[in-house]
């Protein structure tokens, strides 16, 4: 009986560890569009994403997306010779903050 409990505990640990590695991977596979549809993220008035509902990996998706957006906004601001905040505000309006 004790041996069976030990095996059950080991199986439970293996399953838990496997899930802990798989869940972030599933969230990475999630696109921004899918995250919006599921209500996990929303757009801000400044043109960036914000987490609405926590789920493993969503914060990382938001961080990566926002970093890429900020870089692009900087390039646009430099090209147009305007302040970064102007570009952020304009994209915030275009992306439609709910």
HUZIPE-V164853 format. One record per backbone hydrogen bond with DSSP energy under -1.0 kcal/mol. NH is the residue of the N-H (numbers start at 0). CO is the residue of the C=O. If there is no record, write none. Layout:
# HUZIPE-V164853
NH,CO + NH,CO
This chain:
# HUZIPE-V164853
4,0 + 5,1 + 6,2 + 7,3 + 8,4 + 9,5 + 10,6 + 11,7 + 12,8 + 13,9 + 14,10 + 15,11 + 16,12 + 17,13 + 18,14 + 19,15 + 20,16 + 21,17 + 22,18 + 25,21 + 26,22 + 27,23 + 28,24 + 34,30 + 35,31 + 36,32 + 37,33 + 38,35 + 39,34 + 41,49 + 43,47 + 46,43 + 49,41 + 51,39 + 52,39 + 57,54 + 60,56 + 61,57 + 62,58 + 63,59 + 64,60 + 65,61 + 66,62 + 67,63 + 68,64 + 69,65 + 70,66 + 71,67 + 72,68 + 73,69 + 74,70 + 75,71 + 76,72 + 77,73 + 78,74 + 79,75 + 81,76 + 85,82 + 86,82 + 87,83 + 88,84 + 89,85 + 90,86 + 91,87 + 92,88 + 93,89 + 94,90
